Each structure stands twice: as structure tokens, then as C-alpha cells.
Amino acid sequence: MFKRVLTVGAVSLVLLACGSAASSPTAGGGTGAQGGGASSGPTVATGGGGGTVGDPCALLTQAEVSAALGVSVGAGSAAEGESHGCTWVYAPSNGVPTAQANIDILVGTSFASLCNVPSSSALGITIVQVSGVGDGACFTTMAGLGAGTNLTFEKGGQVYSVSAVLPSGATDAAIEAADRMLALDAIAKL
């Protein structure tokens, strides 16, 4: 169930490897602003590196995550030694987590390297462009992980990724709707 946490990292690494090996005419392009300007809300690094990264847990509230997942989650927390990501978990009385949400600030990563690359059936990666979310966005699904999708988006030159893990039986459409809700809530603070 919680292979989902690996999805963001695995997909990012695979896409970055594919993007750096192939020369794509869109690699330098993209639909969003590159290099960004000043933004209000949490301070983040620009996509090209440098700057400072604010608290990713400040990008979403416990209430926003609970609404997106449809269950009451605990407070957001970063894994030990992790400064670029935050996780909210729902664990019923038996203590076994059944739902969670993650947001990651992808420092030093370009939007184009993750979203403006073709899907790869050989690698089991499907990338679908999404409109109406930030300066650009895409859903990425990696077959075989059983983890659904994650939503990568750009705002002001910085790249972010959100993922929702819903209780078993949730459809891909429900997971994507939760991902979209999380992204839009975070964007409202940027």
C-alpha cells in the first residue's frame, strides 16, 4: 500500500535519466515560467538550484489533506533528515496506516525533465499533461508499483510533486482528484 512514497523518487529518477540521455526539443522549453520571481508564502529554491527551501509542511494544512483524502489525518511531518518533503498519515485505531498524502519540493529539478518527456511503454511510465494546475502539471503513473499516480506541477519556476494514497478500493480517478485538490491547495499558498 505504501509503495506510493517510492513512486515520486522512482519516477523522478527514471525520467531524469531518460531526459538527460535524450535530446528533446522541449527540454529547455516548457509551459511555465522558468527561473521564477519572488513569490509570497513559503520560500523555496528556484528550479535551477540555490536559494532556500521553506517548510513543505506549511504548503498544506491538516484540514486540507483530510478533505482531499476523505479521512482525518495526523499533522504533517518530514522524515528524519528530509527537508524537502512532508507526509500526512491516516491510521485507524489498529495503528496500521490506510491513507496518506505527500508533498515534495523538487529542488534543482526542471519541470520539463519530468513532464515534457514522452511516456515510455518500455519502462511502464505514462505521463499525461494536466491543465488548470499551476504554471504546468502532469500526472505520472509507473506500472508495477501499484501506487496509482502522482501529480507534478510547477509554480513560479519551482517544481513540486503531490501524491495521495487512498484506502483500498479507491479508483485511479479518485486518486487523481485528491492529487489535484492537494496541488491546488498548495498553489494557493505560493
C-alpha positions in Angstrom: 0.0 0.0 0.0 2.7 2.5 0.9 4.9 1.8 -2.1 3.5 5.2 -3.1 6.3 7.0 -1.2 8.7 5.4 -3.6 6.8 6.5 -6.7 7.9 10.1 -6.6 11.5 9.2 -6.2 11.5 6.3 -8.7 9.6 8.2 -11.3 11.8 11.3 -10.9 15.0 9.2 -11.2 13.8 7.3 -14.3 12.5 10.5 -16.0 15.7 12.4 -15.2 17.8 9.6 -16.6 15.7 9.4 -19.8 15.6 13.2 -20.1 19.4 13.5 -19.8 20.1 10.7 -22.3 17.8 12.0 -25.0 18.0 15.4 -26.5 14.4 16.7 -26.7 13.3 19.9 -28.4 11.1 20.6 -25.4 13.8 20.0 -22.8 14.6 23.7 -22.5 11.0 24.8 -23.1 8.0 24.1 -21.0 4.8 25.9 -20.4 5.7 27.6 -17.2 7.9 30.4 -16.1 11.5 29.3 -15.7 13.7 30.9 -13.2 10.8 32.3 -11.3 10.5 35.6 -9.5 9.5 36.4 -6.0 6.5 34.6 -4.5 4.6 35.0 -1.4 4.2 32.2 1.1 6.8 29.6 1.9 10.3 30.3 0.5 11.6 27.8 -2.0 14.6 27.4 -4.2 14.3 28.1 -7.9 14.3 25.2 -10.3 18.0 25.9 -11.1 19.2 25.5 -7.5 20.3 28.0 -5.0 18.0 29.9 -2.7 16.4 28.4 0.4 13.7 25.9 0.9 10.8 26.6 3.2 8.8 24.1 5.3 7.0 21.8 2.9 4.6 21.0 5.7 3.4 24.7 5.5 2.1 24.2 2.0 -0.9 22.1 3.1 -2.9 22.1 6.3 -4.1 19.1 8.2 -7.7 20.1 7.3 -6.9 20.4 3.6 -5.2 17.0 3.5 -8.1 15.4 5.4 -10.6 16.9 3.0 -8.6 15.6 -0.1 -8.2 12.1 1.3 -11.7 11.8 2.9 -10.3 10.7 6.2 -8.9 12.6 9.2 -5.1 12.6 9.0 -2.5 13.5 11.6 -0.2 16.5 11.5 2.2 16.7 8.6 5.8 15.6 9.3 9.0 15.3 7.4 11.0 12.1 7.5 14.1 12.3 9.6 16.8 14.2 7.7 14.3 15.1 5.0 13.8 18.9 4.4 12.1 18.9 1.1 9.0 16.7 1.7 6.1 16.3 4.1 3.8 13.4 4.8 0.3 13.2 6.5 -1.0 9.8 7.5 -4.3 8.3 8.5 -4.0 5.3 10.8 -7.2 3.9 12.3 -7.3 2.5 15.8 -5.3 -0.6 14.9 -2.4 1.7 14.0 -1.9 0.4 10.5 -1.9 3.4 8.1 -4.5 3.1 5.3 -4.2 6.6 3.7 -1.5 9.2 3.3 -0.6 12.3 1.3 2.9 13.6 0.4 4.2 16.8 -1.0 7.8 17.2 -2.2 9.6 20.3 -3.3 11.8 19.0 -6.1 14.9 21.2 -5.7 17.2 21.5 -8.7 14.7 19.7 -11.0 13.2 21.2 -14.1 9.5 20.8 -14.9 10.5 19.9 -18.5 12.7 17.0 -17.3 9.7 15.4 -15.6 6.6 16.4 -17.6 7.7 17.3 -21.1 9.0 13.9 -21.9 7.2 11.2 -23.8 5.6 8.3 -22.0 7.6 5.1 -22.1 5.8 1.8 -22.6 9.1 0.0 -22.3 9.6 1.5 -18.8 5.9 1.3 -17.9 5.7 5.1 -17.5 2.6 7.1 -18.5 2.7 10.9 -18.5 -0.5 12.9 -19.0 -0.5 16.7 -19.2 -2.9 18.4 -16.9 -4.4 21.9 -17.4 -5.5 24.3 -14.7 -2.9 23.5 -12.1 0.0 26.0 -11.6 2.2 27.0 -14.5 2.1 23.5 -15.8 1.3 20.0 -14.5 1.3 16.3 -15.3 0.1 13.0 -13.9 2.8 10.3 -13.9 1.9 6.7 -13.5 4.6 3.9 -13.2 3.2 0.5 -13.9 4.0 -2.3 -11.5 4.3 -0.1 -8.4 0.6 -0.5 -7.6 0.6 3.1 -6.3 -1.6 5.0 -8.7 -0.4 8.4 -9.9 1.5 11.4 -8.6 0.9 15.0 -9.8 4.0 17.0 -10.6 3.4 20.8 -11.0 5.3 24.0 -11.4 4.6 27.3 -9.9 6.9 30.3 -10.3 9.8 28.3 -11.6 9.8 25.7 -8.8 8.7 22.1 -9.2 6.6 20.2 -6.7 5.1 16.8 -6.5 2.0 15.6 -4.6 0.6 12.1 -4.2 -2.4 10.7 -2.4 -2.8 7.2 -1.2 -6.4 6.4 -0.5 -7.9 3.5 1.3 -8.0 0.2 -0.7 -10.6 0.1 -3.4 -10.1 3.7 -4.5 -10.2 4.3 -8.2 -7.5 6.0 -10.2 -10.0 8.8 -10.9 -10.4 9.3 -7.1 -6.7 9.3 -6.5 -6.1 11.9 -9.3 -8.9 14.1 -7.9 -7.2 14.0 -4.5 -3.8 14.8 -6.1 -5.4 17.7 -7.9 -7.0 19.1 -4.8 -3.7 18.9 -2.8 -1.9 20.7 -5.6 -4.4 23.5 -5.9 -4.4 23.9 -2.1 -0.6 24.2 -2.1 -0.6 26.6 -5.0 -2.9 28.9 -3.2 -0.1 29.4 -0.6 2.7 30.1 -3.2 
